[in-house]
Structures are given as structure tokens and as C-alpha cells.
Amino acid sequence: MVESCFTVAVFCVVSAIVAVLLRQYSREQSLMAALAASCAVGGSCIVLLSTFIGELGDLFTAAGVSDAYISLIFKAAAVCFITQLTCDICRDSGETAIASAAEMWGRAAVTFMSLPVLSALLEKITELIQGGQV
């Protein structure tokens, strides 16, 4: 695992140097180089995490957590990672307003995704309150 981390770190540093050097000649090519490096590292991260996600899902299932909630957790995490990467790329290209809009969208998406959990929580609270009044 440490070797993989070292390899990714070297790849990222070399990619950053290439992007900085390209920026002197073409800002667009620099952005594409940074985007390609980000996609490569993101793809390898997904491959690395696939085993972990499977085992984590098994743990949640063994603990009695509903599959719908497990799915929601992973979807929310994916939205967070995608939003962060998008915002970083936008900021690196000098588009802070677009980055802020992407952050706002990511927050809204996670909030919207959490509505079923909030609904289930309110149902449980209502059941507890009504059960205590009987």
C-alpha cells in the first residue's frame, strides 16, 4: 500500500510540474493535463476502494442497516468527491464563481438525497411520541 501511495504521489507531482510548464505556452493544454492526471488518479482510487466498499457494505448489512441507507451513504460520498474535484479544477482554471456554483449544487444534491433519511427519522420520532402517550 505504501508503494502505491508513493507512486501516486510521484505521478501527481510530475503531473503538476507538466501542467505548470504547459501553462506558460497554453493554458488550455495545462488544464487538460491536470484534468487527465486527476481522472487517472480518481480511476485508480475507485479500483482501490472497490474492495473496501464491498466489505463496508457487508459490515453495514451485518449490523442491520437497510440497503437503501447503505446506498445513500455511498452516493452522498460520491457526490462529495465529484463536487470537490470539480471545484478544485474550476478554481485552478481561475473560475471561482463556477466553483462556488458547483459547491452549492453539491450541497443541495446531498441535502436532497438525505430527505428519505429525514423522513424515516421523523416517522420514528412520531411513533415514539405516540407510543408514550398511550
Beta strands, then each sheet from edge to edge (+ up, - down):
end
